[in-house]
Amino acid sequence: SNRSENEKRIKLWEEAKLIEWQKGGKLRQRFPDVLDLRAWMAAQIDKAKMKATQKAMEEISSGCDTDGKKYDCLDKVWSQFAAAKAKQEKGEKDLKDSNNTQTRAEWYERGASYWENADATVDGVLGGYGHVSPSDIHDSKKFLESFGDKLGRTRAADLGAGIGRITKDLLLPMFNRVDLIEQDPKYVATAEKLLGEKKNMGSFMTLGLQDYIPEKGSYDVIWVQWVLGHLPDTDLKALFRRCKEGLREDGIIVVKENIASKGFIFDKEDMSVTRSEAQYKAAFKDAGLKIIKQAWQTNFPTELFKVKMFALR
């Protein structure tokens, strides 16, 4: 683990300093007493740990947008949009059409309008990367199958399902019933045409995830992929809590998302945020979820974000 590796490096550094001190020279002149040397080394280690912790916290909280603008924390992205709501409540009418004056509703509306212009095809919902779908489904199936008989096969939900790509190729072959939840009416209509005759196809819901409330204790698997970036942190954590209530005994939530190498990246075109692994893990923890299993997606083009799967309950 990283912790044990760090401890080894610290120990090697301490041993090297002791050897240097024993040889005399500047270090021996500075610290004639070995106890003073050890006290100094302890102080240096504490400073290094504090600096590393601070850097890690900055990486968790900070980020930038697609124009290169930097943000100290993700909350500042969301706060831009809350400003307009406060103005509206005061009766002010001079709202400008800019990123600094958007309400929460407008945040979702702008994201929705982006996808309204995308084709209702696999290539369309995958942003021109429809060819990665077989690799994506392969690793997702492998991930679910790794749970064996411990995972029930009664009912699953596909959240942010688009035209039902995951429902069709992953969930329907594995579960007795699959419910599809998607906010874009065009995509839902396409999904109904493609999947409506499937005997184990459940309901089709035209609904944004910020408003989705699963039936309590109903699902063995709630699958959420490539959609959570459209939810601000408060809505994200609230969704996780509701989904937790929607699980059957031994059920799991599977989150499969793009992962930023550090911090976050705010895409101003489709109004989405690519979070870091640390940011997702912090959100899981805040929502009362534990990671049961995790795995990286393989065989994706190198120009794409890394993609990771988390099984939670």
N, C-alpha and C positions, 0 to 999 in steps of 0.2 A: 504494500500500500504506500501511498505518498507520505503518510505520517512516518512509517518505519524507515523509508528512504531518507527523509529529512533528518531523523534521529541519527542515522548512520553518518550522514554528512557532517552533522554537528560534532559527533564523537571524533571523526577523523580530523576535523579542524582543531579541536581541543588538543588532540595528541600531537599534531604538528606544531602547535604553539608551545607546548611543553618541551618538545625536543629543541625548538628554536631557543627557548629560554635557558635550557640546560647548557647550550653551547656558548652562552654569554652574549655579548653584543648589546645592541640598542634596547632590545626587549628586557634583558636582564638589568640593564642600567635603569630603565624606567620602573621596573618592579623587582627590587632586590629580594623581597619576600614572596615566596611562592603563593602564599595566601592572598596577597594583593593581586597577583597575576590571575588567580582563579576568580576573584571577585570581578576583575575587569572583563574576563572572558564571559562570565555569567551576564554581565551588563550588556555586552555586545550581542550575545545570543537573544536576550530579551528585546533589544532594539530591532534586531533582524526579524524576529517573530512578529513584533508589532507592525513593522513596515510591510511584511508579507500579508498580514491580516488586513491592513488598510488597503493594499493593492487589490486583494481579493474582493473586498467590499466595493471598491470602485468599479471593478470589472462586473460585479453583479448588478450594480445600479446604473452605471453610465451607458451611453450609447450615442448614435447619430442617426440622421435621416438620410434619404437618398440624395439630398442636395449638399450633404457634408456638414450640416449644422449639428453641433454637439449638444447633448443634454446631460446634465448631472445625474438625472434619474428619470425613470419611465413615467413617474407621476407628472413630470413637467409636460410630457406629450399630451396626457389626458387633460391637464389643467388649462391648456390652450382652449379647449372646447367648452369647458365649464364657464369661462369668462362671459361668453355670449348669453348663457342661460341667466346669469346674474343680471346682465344688462336688460334682458327681456322682462325679468321679474320687476325691475325698477321702472319699466315702461319706456325705456330708451329705444329709439327707432333707428339710430344711426349705425346699424350693424353692417360691417363691410364683408364682402365675400373674400375672406382670406383665412389662412390656417390659424390665425389667432382669434377668430371670432366664429367658432363653430360650437353648436350644442352637441350633447351626446347623441340626440336623435339624428343630427346631421352627419355625425361620424358614421353611423350605421347606414344612412342613406347614401353617402358617398361610396362606401364600400360596396353596397348592393348595386349601385349604378354601374360600377366597373364590371361586375360579373354579368350584368344584363347585356353587355355588349360582347360577351364571349360566346362562341358557338356551343350549342348543346351537344357536344361530342366529347369523346375521351381526350382527344388532342386539345379541344377548347378548354375543358376544365383543368387540364394539366399544363396550361400555359405553353402549348406547343411541344411538350415533352411526352406525348402519348406513348412513345416507344418504351418508356421506362415502366409502364404498367405491369407487364409480365414479371419483371424482377421485383417490383413492389409487392405484388400479390404473392409471389413465391416466398419471400421472406416473412410476410405477414402470416401466411398459412403455417410456416415452420414455427413461428413464434407461438401461435395459438395451440398447435399440436404438441408443443413441448410440455403443456400442462396435463396431457393425457386424460385419464378418467376423472381427475380431480375437478375438471371444468365441465359444468353442465352444458347441455346442447339444446335446451328447451327454447330459449328466446334471446335474440340479440337486437341491438339498435345501432343504426348507422347514422351518426350525427354529422351534419354538414355534408350530406351525401352526394350533392351534385346530381348527376344523371343516374346514380346507382351503380357506379363501377365497382365499388367495394362490396356492395350488397350482392350484386350478380356473381362476381368471380370469387369472393372469399366467404361471405357469410351465409348465403342461401345454401351452398353445398354442405355446410357444417351445422346449421341450426334448424330446428323445427318451425320456427317463425322468426321473421326479420321485419322490423319496423324501420321506415326510412324517414328522416327528418332533414328538410332542406328549405331555406328561405325563398329561393328564387322560383316563382311559379312556372317559368319556362322549363327549368330543369326537372321539376316535379312532374310536369306533364310528359316530358320525354321518358322519365323513369317509369311512369305508369304504362306507357305504350310498350316499353321494353320488358317490364317485369310483372305487369298486372295480372297476367295469366298464370304465373308461377303459383303452385298450390301452397307453398309455405311462405308466400309473401304476405306480410301483415298490412299495417296501415301506412298511408302516405301522408305526411304532415308538412304543410307549407308554413314554416315557422323559423324565426331566427333563434339561435341558441341562447341569446340573452333572455328569451321568454320561455324556453323549453323547460317543462317540469315532467320528468318521467314518472310513470306509475310506481308507487313504492313497492319494493321487494319483487320486481317483475323480471329483471334481466340477468342472464348469466354473463353476458358481455355487452358493454356499451363502448362502441368503437368511435373514436374521434380522431380524424386525420386531416391535416392541411387546412384547418379552419380556425384554430384557436387564436391565431395572430390577429384576427379581426375583433377580438374581445378585449376591452380594457381590463386591468388587473382585478378590479372589484367584481366585474361581471364574470370573469374567468373563475375566480375562487367560488363565487356563488353557484356557478354551473357545476363545479366539481362537488360541492356539498350536496346539491340536489341529485346529482348522478349517484353519489354514494348511497343516498336513501333509496335509489331505484334499483339497487343490486339485490339479487337473490343471495342466499347463503353460499359463500365461497365464490360469488361472482366477482368480476373484475372490470375496471375501466381501463381501456387501452388508449393511450395517447401516442399518436405517431406524428411527429412534427419536424420541420426544419429546425436546425440548431445553429445559432450564431457562435462563432469561435469564442467571442467574449462580448459582454455587454449586450446591446440590442441594436437592431436596424429597423428604423421606421420608414416604410414605403409609403410615400405621400400620394402615389398614383392609385393604389387599391386600398389605402387606409388600413394597412396591416403592420404588425410588428413581429419580426423574427427575434425570438428570445434566445438567450443563452441557456445552456443546460442548468446552470446554477439558478437562474431565474425561474425556470420551470420547477425545479426541486423545491425552491422556497415557496412557490404557489401551492404545490402538493401538500407541503407541511402545514401551511396556513389553513388549508381546507380540511385538515385532519386525515389525509391519505398517506398510506405507506407504499413504498415501491416494493413490489413482490418479485418482479423480474424486469430486466432491461436488456436491450440489444440494439446494435447499430444496423442500419440497412446496408446491404452490400451491393456491389455491381451497378452503381449509379454513375453517371457522367461526372467527371472531376470538377466541372465548372459549376455544378449545383451545390447548394448547401448540404452539409451532412444531415442525415435523417436518423432519428432515434425513436425506438419504441419503448414505452413504459407501461407495465401492468401494475395497476393500483387497486387498493381497496381500503 
